[in-house]
Amino acid sequence: MEKDLEFDTPLADYCPDIARLIRVDCTPFAEGCEIQNDKAVLNGKAVYDVLYETDYKSRLKFCSFTQNFSQSVPIPRNSANDVTVFCSPKCERIGCKLLSPRRLVIKATLGTVFEIEDESAVKALAVNEDSETFFRKKSVGFEGKTTVQKENYRFGESLTLNQNEKSIGEIVFGTVTLQEPQISLSNGRAEIKTTALIQALCEEENNEGKYYTSSKSLPISIDYQNEAIADFKRVSVELTPADATFTPELDQYGENRIIKTDFSVKAVLKISEPKAYTLAEDVFERNFDSVPTFGSASLPLLFSQQEHSFTAEEKLPEMLPIPESLLSASARESGVTAEIAENGINLNGNFVVTLLANTADGIYSFDHVVPFSQFFSTELPSGECDITASVYPIEAITTLHSDGSATVKIIAGAKTAVHTKQEESFVADLSKRTPARAEEDFSGVIYRFPQKNEDLWHIAKSYRVNPEKVADANPDRFDESGKLTNVGGPILIKI
């Protein structure tokens, strides 16, 4: 679902005038997702980042603005249903118009994926140990409802420049990108590990107008404690960096060769547990003639879950003005579709590659779309199934050519999940109960020659006797599932 935002704002007093816009980005964050009057409502904020060239010696300046927004979709449902909603907004398109050297209008289109889980209650007959009621039992398994835990973590690190990097005169701006997290579970604990790629656009000290990008990798470990987590539960996590600050610091020799960075990580943990219930597939009573009422439910089942890796490579067209060198290259996923194919899954989509480059006319930003199409071999169920997929870039490797073109190679990962729906029937109630004949009227011993396709349950139900007693009186005649063995002869039934 898309939502258009418009943001008209002046520059802050401390910001110099804008001579030329270089790049404008929008990063939306979900602050909360909830149900309100049969609607799924997302409340969030959009952070606009503006990189521009100033009117003073063509130096660079960076500033940010924040806008609150709300978005909703209707939920057609029964009011008795238990509904959970997840929201994932991202920026699809963005444009910016400079009204004056001190005022600009930003227009952005947000695309939000609303994931809605609906858990309906159904009536099922309770399976108990009543000695006069006998149940044909079955265990029903399904994917349990997802619960959500949200936490914020703060990180700070001092990163030293490489020897070939010049001392810092000013840090124009910085970015923090998190790689796909890895999770290991133990009882009551989730250990989350990822790597933060920290990039800072720096101006050289004593050399105004000369810029370079310093990139550092920072391993991050989050130890999350919660009694809701256990080894047998499925846990996924979404990590979003926010509120990053970058400050130059002096090293031991008194030079600005340290980047002090502080940032927060918003963690959303989705915890689900495979569940199983023992239900009555059939039932009869010893002392009553009764008719069972049957119900049914369509239960979600996780069939398979896999991780994949792939590369996407593209020759980018000539860029004007012609880049002399690249300051940074980054990639983001921009739409992915998953389709069932023979013996596997097809993933199709696009990456948007952003290049920040030095040119003879100053620093410019270039965006290019790199399509991808990948087939992943995987086992699929025989019936209908639902496919979900997510794709994430790991690294963008770029080679700049002398004619102003470039080749980019994106190393990416993908996660796919296959869900099926299993229709299950069960006894919902016992109705039309009328007293049966008194037990003493038909007590005795019966020898029955079983008919074709009969099993322990059908024989016991025919005489309204305990199936366990029939099995005990006829050792070696039934297997563990109650089916007849090949041993012939009559079945002894004690009434």
C-alpha positions as CSV (number, residue, x, y, z in Angstrom):
1,M,0.0,0.0,0.0
2,E,1.4,3.4,-1.0
3,K,1.2,6.8,0.8
4,D,2.3,10.2,-0.6
5,L,4.1,12.6,1.8
6,E,4.9,16.2,1.2
7,F,7.3,18.2,3.4
8,D,7.8,21.9,2.9
9,T,10.5,23.3,5.2
10,P,13.1,26.1,5.6
11,L,16.7,25.5,6.5
12,A,17.7,25.9,10.0
13,D,19.4,29.2,10.9
14,Y,22.8,27.6,11.3
15,C,22.7,26.0,7.8
16,P,24.4,27.9,4.9
17,D,22.4,28.6,1.7
18,I,21.8,25.9,-0.8
19,A,23.7,26.4,-4.1
20,R,23.0,22.9,-5.5
21,L,21.2,19.8,-4.3
22,I,23.3,16.6,-4.4
23,R,21.1,14.0,-2.9
24,V,17.8,13.7,-0.9
25,D,16.8,10.5,0.9
26,C,13.8,9.4,2.9
27,T,14.0,6.7,5.6
28,P,10.6,5.8,7.2
29,F,10.4,4.1,10.6
30,A,7.5,2.3,12.1
31,E,6.9,3.6,15.6
32,G,3.9,1.4,16.3
33,C,1.4,-0.9,14.5
34,E,-2.0,-1.6,16.2
35,I,-5.6,-2.4,15.5
36,Q,-8.1,0.5,15.8
37,N,-11.8,0.0,14.9
38,D,-11.3,-2.8,12.3
39,K,-8.3,-1.0,10.8
40,A,-4.6,-1.8,10.9
41,V,-2.9,1.5,11.8
42,L,0.8,2.4,11.3
43,N,2.2,5.4,13.1
44,G,5.7,6.3,12.1
45,K,8.1,9.0,11.2
46,A,10.0,9.8,8.0
47,V,13.5,11.1,8.2
48,Y,14.7,13.2,5.3
49,D,18.4,13.5,4.7
50,V,19.6,16.3,2.4
51,L,23.2,16.5,1.1
52,Y,23.9,19.8,-0.8
53,E,26.6,22.1,-2.0
54,T,26.7,25.5,-0.3
55,D,27.2,28.9,-1.7
56,Y,30.5,29.2,0.2
57,K,33.5,27.7,-1.8
58,S,31.2,24.9,-3.0
59,R,31.6,23.1,0.3
60,L,29.2,20.3,1.3
61,K,26.6,20.4,4.0
62,F,24.2,17.8,5.4
63,C,21.0,18.3,7.3
64,S,18.0,16.1,8.4
65,F,14.3,16.7,8.9
66,T,11.6,14.6,10.5
67,Q,8.0,14.3,9.6
68,N,5.3,12.2,11.5
69,F,2.9,10.2,9.4
70,S,0.0,7.7,9.8
71,Q,-1.3,5.0,7.4
72,S,-4.1,2.5,7.7
73,V,-5.8,-0.3,5.9
74,P,-9.2,-1.9,6.7
75,I,-9.4,-5.4,8.2
76,P,-12.4,-7.4,7.1
77,R,-12.8,-9.8,10.0
78,N,-15.1,-11.2,12.7
79,S,-14.8,-9.2,15.9
80,A,-14.1,-12.4,17.8
81,N,-10.9,-13.0,15.9
82,D,-7.5,-12.3,17.5
83,V,-5.5,-10.2,15.1
84,T,-1.8,-9.2,15.0
85,V,-0.4,-6.7,12.5
86,F,3.1,-6.1,11.3
87,C,4.1,-3.0,9.3
88,S,7.2,-2.5,7.1
89,P,7.4,0.9,5.4
90,K,10.0,1.9,2.9
91,C,10.5,4.8,0.5
92,E,9.6,3.9,-3.1
93,R,10.1,7.3,-4.8
94,I,11.4,10.7,-3.8
95,G,11.7,14.1,-5.4
96,C,12.8,17.5,-4.2
97,K,12.3,21.0,-5.5
98,L,14.4,24.0,-4.4
99,L,12.1,27.0,-3.9
100,S,14.8,29.3,-2.7
101,P,18.4,29.0,-1.4
102,R,16.8,28.5,2.0
103,R,13.6,26.6,1.3
104,L,12.8,23.2,-0.3
105,V,9.8,20.9,-0.8
106,I,10.3,17.2,-0.6
107,K,7.7,14.7,-2.0
108,A,8.1,11.0,-1.1
109,T,6.0,8.0,-1.8
110,L,6.1,5.3,0.9
111,G,5.3,1.7,0.2
112,T,4.1,-0.2,3.3
113,V,3.7,-4.0,3.6
114,F,1.0,-4.8,6.1
115,E,1.2,-8.4,7.4
116,I,-1.9,-9.4,9.3
117,E,-2.3,-12.6,11.3
118,D,-5.8,-13.7,12.1
119,E,-6.4,-16.3,14.7
120,S,-10.0,-17.6,14.9
121,A,-11.4,-19.6,17.7
122,V,-13.2,-22.9,16.9
123,K,-15.2,-25.2,19.1
124,A,-13.9,-28.7,19.7
125,L,-15.0,-31.4,22.1
126,A,-12.7,-31.8,25.1
127,V,-10.8,-35.1,25.1
128,N,-11.0,-36.3,28.7
129,E,-10.5,-39.5,30.6
130,D,-14.2,-40.3,31.2
131,S,-14.3,-44.1,31.5
132,E,-17.7,-44.3,29.8
133,T,-16.7,-42.1,26.8
134,F,-14.2,-43.3,24.2
135,F,-12.3,-41.1,21.8
136,R,-10.4,-41.8,18.6
137,K,-7.7,-39.2,19.1
138,K,-5.4,-37.4,16.7
139,S,-2.7,-34.8,17.2
140,V,-3.1,-31.6,15.2
141,G,0.0,-29.5,14.6
142,F,0.1,-25.9,13.2
143,E,2.0,-22.7,13.2
144,G,1.3,-20.8,16.4
145,K,0.4,-17.1,16.7
146,T,3.3,-14.7,16.5
147,T,4.1,-12.5,19.5
148,V,6.3,-9.3,19.1
149,Q,8.9,-8.0,21.4
150,K,10.5,-4.6,20.8
151,E,13.8,-3.3,22.3
152,N,16.2,-0.4,21.7
153,Y,20.0,-0.8,22.1
154,R,22.6,1.9,22.0
155,F,26.2,1.5,20.7
156,G,29.2,3.7,20.7
157,E,32.6,3.1,19.2
158,S,35.8,5.0,18.3
159,L,37.2,4.0,14.9
160,T,40.7,4.8,13.8
161,L,41.4,6.0,10.3
162,N,43.5,3.9,8.0
163,Q,47.1,5.1,7.3
164,N,46.3,6.2,3.8
165,E,43.3,8.3,4.9
166,K,43.9,12.0,5.5
167,S,43.2,13.6,8.9
168,I,39.6,14.8,9.3
169,G,38.8,18.5,8.9
170,E,35.0,17.9,9.2
171,I,32.7,14.9,9.0
172,V,29.9,15.9,6.6
173,F,27.6,13.0,7.3
174,G,27.7,9.3,8.1
175,T,25.6,6.2,7.6
176,V,25.2,2.9,9.5
177,T,24.0,-0.2,7.6
178,L,23.4,-3.5,9.3
179,Q,24.0,-6.9,7.7
180,E,21.3,-9.6,8.0
181,P,21.4,-10.8,11.6
182,Q,22.2,-14.4,12.8
183,I,20.3,-15.8,15.8
184,S,21.1,-18.6,18.2
185,L,18.6,-19.6,20.8
186,S,18.8,-21.1,24.2
187,N,16.1,-21.3,26.9
188,G,15.1,-17.8,27.7
189,R,17.9,-16.2,25.6
190,A,18.5,-15.1,22.0
191,E,22.0,-14.1,20.9
192,I,21.8,-11.8,17.9
193,K,24.9,-11.2,15.9
194,T,25.4,-8.8,13.0
195,T,27.9,-6.4,11.5
196,A,27.5,-2.7,11.2
197,L,29.0,-1.1,8.1
198,I,29.9,2.5,9.1
199,Q,30.6,5.0,6.4
200,A,31.6,8.6,7.0
201,L,32.0,11.3,4.3
202,C,34.9,13.4,5.5
203,E,36.6,16.6,4.4
204,E,40.4,16.5,4.5
205,E,42.0,18.7,7.2
206,N,43.5,21.9,5.8
207,N,42.3,21.0,2.3
208,E,38.8,22.5,1.8
209,G,36.7,21.0,-0.9
210,K,38.6,17.6,-0.9
211,Y,36.5,14.7,0.4
212,Y,36.8,11.0,1.0
213,T,34.7,8.2,2.5
214,S,36.0,6.2,5.4
215,S,34.4,2.8,5.8
216,K,34.6,0.6,8.9
217,S,33.1,-2.7,10.0
218,L,31.9,-3.1,13.5
219,P,30.8,-6.5,14.9
220,I,27.7,-6.2,17.0
221,S,26.3,-8.7,19.5
222,I,23.0,-8.4,21.3
223,D,22.1,-10.7,24.2
224,Y,18.3,-10.6,24.5
225,Q,16.8,-12.2,27.6
226,N,13.1,-13.2,27.7
227,E,11.4,-16.2,29.3
228,A,9.1,-16.4,26.2
229,I,12.1,-17.7,24.1
230,A,12.9,-21.4,24.1
231,D,14.9,-23.6,21.8
232,F,11.7,-25.1,20.1
233,K,10.3,-21.7,19.2
234,R,11.0,-19.9,15.9
235,V,12.5,-16.4,16.3
236,S,13.2,-13.8,13.6
237,V,14.5,-10.3,14.1
238,E,14.4,-7.1,12.2
239,L,17.2,-4.6,13.1
240,T,17.0,-0.9,12.1
241,P,19.8,1.6,12.8
242,A,18.7,5.1,13.9
243,D,19.9,8.3,15.5
244,A,23.5,8.0,14.3
245,T,26.0,10.7,15.3
246,F,29.6,11.1,14.0
247,T,32.3,13.2,15.7
248,P,36.0,13.6,14.9
249,E,38.4,12.9,17.8
250,L,42.1,13.3,18.4
251,D,44.4,10.3,18.5
252,Q,47.4,9.9,20.8
253,Y,49.4,12.1,18.5
254,G,46.9,15.0,18.6
255,E,45.6,14.5,15.1
256,N,41.9,14.2,14.0
257,R,42.2,10.5,13.0
258,I,39.4,8.9,15.0
259,I,35.7,8.8,14.2
260,K,33.5,8.6,17.2
261,T,30.1,7.1,16.3
262,D,27.0,6.6,18.4
263,F,23.9,5.0,17.1
264,S,20.8,3.1,18.3
265,V,19.5,-0.2,17.0
266,K,15.7,-0.8,17.0
267,A,15.1,-4.6,17.4
268,V,11.8,-6.2,16.6
269,L,11.7,-9.8,17.5
270,K,8.9,-12.1,16.1
271,I,8.4,-15.2,18.2
272,S,6.3,-18.1,17.1
273,E,5.9,-21.6,18.4
274,P,4.8,-24.8,16.6
275,K,1.7,-25.9,18.5
276,A,0.0,-29.3,18.8
277,Y,-3.4,-30.2,20.2
278,T,-5.0,-33.6,20.8
279,L,-8.5,-33.6,19.3
280,A,-11.3,-36.2,18.9
281,E,-11.5,-37.5,15.4
282,D,-14.5,-39.7,16.4
283,V,-16.3,-40.5,19.7
284,F,-18.9,-42.9,21.1
285,E,-20.4,-43.4,24.6
286,R,-21.1,-46.7,26.3
287,N,-24.4,-45.7,27.9
288,F,-25.8,-43.4,25.3
289,D,-26.7,-43.5,21.7
290,S,-25.2,-40.2,20.5
291,V,-24.4,-38.5,17.2
292,P,-21.2,-36.5,16.9
293,T,-21.2,-33.1,15.3
294,F,-18.1,-32.4,13.2
295,G,-16.2,-29.2,12.6
296,S,-13.2,-28.2,10.5
297,A,-10.4,-25.7,10.4
298,S,-7.8,-24.7,7.9
299,L,-4.5,-24.7,9.8
300,P,-1.2,-23.0,8.6
301,L,1.9,-25.2,8.5
302,L,5.5,-24.2,7.8
303,F,6.6,-26.6,5.1
304,S,10.2,-25.4,4.6
305,Q,12.4,-22.4,5.3
306,Q,15.7,-21.8,3.5
307,E,18.5,-19.2,3.1
308,H,20.2,-18.6,-0.3
309,S,22.9,-16.4,-1.7
310,F,23.3,-15.0,-5.2
311,T,25.0,-12.2,-7.2
312,A,23.5,-9.6,-9.6
313,E,25.8,-7.9,-12.1
314,E,25.1,-5.0,-14.4
315,K,27.0,-2.7,-16.8
316,L,25.7,0.8,-15.8
317,P,25.4,3.4,-18.6
318,E,27.6,6.4,-19.0
319,M,27.2,8.9,-16.2
320,L,27.3,12.7,-16.8
321,P,29.2,14.5,-15.5
322,I,31.9,11.8,-15.9
323,P,33.0,10.5,-12.5
324,E,36.7,10.8,-11.7
325,S,36.6,8.6,-8.6
326,L,33.9,7.0,-6.5
327,L,33.4,8.0,-2.9
328,S,30.8,5.3,-2.0
329,A,28.5,2.7,-3.4
330,S,25.5,1.2,-1.7
331,A,22.5,-0.9,-2.8
332,R,19.0,-1.4,-1.5
333,E,16.3,-3.9,-2.4
334,S,13.4,-2.3,-4.4
335,G,10.6,-4.9,-4.7
336,V,10.8,-8.7,-4.9
337,T,8.2,-11.2,-6.2
338,A,8.3,-14.9,-5.5
339,E,6.7,-17.5,-7.8
340,I,6.4,-21.2,-7.8
341,A,8.3,-22.9,-10.6
342,E,8.9,-26.5,-11.4
343,N,11.1,-28.0,-8.6
344,G,11.7,-24.6,-7.0
345,I,11.0,-20.9,-6.6
346,N,11.7,-18.0,-8.9
347,L,12.6,-14.6,-7.4
348,N,12.5,-11.5,-9.4
349,G,13.1,-7.9,-8.4
350,N,15.4,-4.9,-8.5
351,F,18.2,-3.4,-6.5
352,V,18.7,0.4,-6.5
353,V,22.4,1.2,-6.6
354,T,23.6,4.7,-5.3
355,L,27.0,6.0,-6.3
356,L,28.5,9.1,-4.8
357,A,31.3,10.3,-7.0
358,N,33.9,13.1,-7.5
359,T,33.5,14.8,-10.9
360,A,35.2,17.8,-12.5
361,D,32.0,19.8,-11.6
362,G,31.9,18.7,-7.9
363,I,30.4,15.8,-6.1
364,Y,27.4,14.1,-7.7
365,S,25.0,11.3,-6.8
366,F,23.8,8.7,-9.3
367,D,21.1,6.1,-9.0
368,H,20.8,3.0,-11.1
369,V,18.4,0.1,-11.2
370,V,19.9,-3.4,-11.3
371,P,17.4,-6.1,-12.0
372,F,17.8,-9.7,-10.8
373,S,16.1,-13.0,-11.6
374,Q,17.0,-16.1,-9.6
375,F,15.8,-19.7,-9.4
376,F,16.3,-21.6,-6.2
377,S,15.8,-25.4,-6.2
378,T,13.6,-26.5,-3.3
379,E,11.1,-29.2,-2.4
380,L,7.5,-28.1,-2.7
381,P,4.4,-29.7,-1.3
382,S,2.0,-31.5,-3.6
383,G,-1.0,-29.2,-2.8
384,E,-1.5,-25.5,-2.7
385,C,1.1,-23.4,-0.8
386,D,2.1,-19.8,-0.1
387,I,5.5,-18.5,-0.8
388,T,7.1,-15.6,1.1
389,A,10.6,-14.2,0.3
390,S,12.9,-11.4,1.4
391,V,16.1,-10.2,-0.4
392,Y,18.9,-8.2,1.1
393,P,22.1,-6.8,-0.4
394,I,25.3,-7.7,1.4
395,E,27.9,-5.8,-0.6
396,A,28.1,-3.7,-3.8
397,I,31.4,-3.9,-5.7
398,T,31.8,-1.2,-8.3
399,T,34.4,-0.8,-11.1
400,L,34.6,2.6,-12.7
401,H,35.5,2.8,-16.4
402,S,37.3,5.6,-18.2
403,D,34.3,6.4,-20.4
404,G,32.1,7.4,-17.4
405,S,30.3,4.0,-17.2
406,A,30.6,1.5,-14.4
407,T,30.1,-2.1,-13.6
408,V,28.4,-3.1,-10.4
409,K,28.3,-6.5,-8.8
410,I,25.9,-7.0,-5.9
411,I,26.4,-9.9,-3.5
412,A,23.0,-10.6,-1.9
413,G,21.1,-13.0,0.3
414,A,17.6,-14.3,0.2
415,K,15.2,-16.0,2.6
416,T,12.3,-18.1,1.4
417,A,9.5,-19.8,3.3
418,V,6.9,-22.2,2.1
419,H,3.6,-22.5,4.0
420,T,0.8,-24.9,3.4
421,K,-2.8,-25.0,4.8
422,Q,-4.1,-28.3,6.2
423,E,-7.8,-28.9,6.5
424,E,-8.5,-30.8,9.7
425,S,-11.9,-32.2,10.8
426,F,-12.7,-33.0,14.4
427,V,-15.6,-33.6,16.8
428,A,-17.2,-30.3,17.8
429,D,-20.0,-31.7,20.0
430,L,-22.2,-34.7,20.9
431,S,-25.9,-34.3,20.2
432,K,-29.1,-36.5,20.1
433,R,-28.0,-38.3,23.2
434,T,-30.5,-41.1,24.2
435,P,-30.0,-43.7,26.9
436,A,-28.7,-47.1,25.6
437,R,-29.7,-50.5,26.8
438,A,-28.6,-51.3,30.3
439,E,-25.2,-53.0,30.4
440,E,-26.4,-56.2,32.0
441,D,-28.9,-56.8,29.2
442,F,-26.1,-57.6,26.7
443,S,-23.1,-58.6,28.8
444,G,-21.1,-61.6,27.6
445,V,-18.4,-62.8,25.2
446,I,-18.6,-62.4,21.4
447,Y,-16.3,-63.8,18.7
448,R,-16.3,-61.6,15.6
449,F,-14.7,-62.3,12.3
450,P,-13.5,-58.9,11.2
451,Q,-14.6,-57.6,7.8
452,K,-12.3,-56.1,5.2
453,N,-10.9,-52.6,6.1
454,E,-12.1,-52.8,9.7
455,D,-9.8,-51.7,12.5
456,L,-9.7,-51.7,16.2
457,W,-11.8,-48.5,16.5
458,H,-14.6,-49.6,14.2
459,I,-14.9,-53.0,16.0
460,A,-15.0,-51.4,19.5
461,K,-17.5,-48.8,18.4
462,S,-19.8,-51.4,16.9
463,Y,-20.2,-53.0,20.4
464,R,-19.7,-49.8,22.4
465,V,-16.7,-51.3,24.4
466,N,-13.4,-49.9,25.4
467,P,-10.9,-50.2,22.5
468,E,-8.1,-50.8,24.9
469,K,-9.8,-53.8,26.4
470,V,-10.4,-55.2,22.9
471,A,-6.7,-54.8,22.1
472,D,-5.7,-56.4,25.5
473,A,-8.0,-59.4,24.8
474,N,-6.5,-59.9,21.4
475,P,-2.7,-59.6,21.6
476,D,-0.8,-59.6,18.3
477,R,-4.1,-58.9,16.3
478,F,-3.6,-55.1,16.1
479,D,-0.6,-52.9,15.4
480,E,0.1,-49.6,17.2
481,S,-2.2,-47.7,14.9
482,G,-5.1,-50.1,15.5
483,K,-4.9,-51.8,12.1
484,L,-5.4,-55.6,11.9
485,T,-2.3,-57.7,11.5
486,N,-2.2,-60.7,9.0
487,V,-2.9,-63.1,11.8
488,G,-6.3,-64.7,11.0
489,G,-9.2,-65.9,13.2
490,P,-12.0,-64.3,15.1
491,I,-11.7,-61.3,17.5
492,L,-12.6,-61.8,21.1
493,I,-14.9,-59.1,22.5
494,K,-16.0,-59.0,26.1
495,I,-19.2,-57.1,26.6
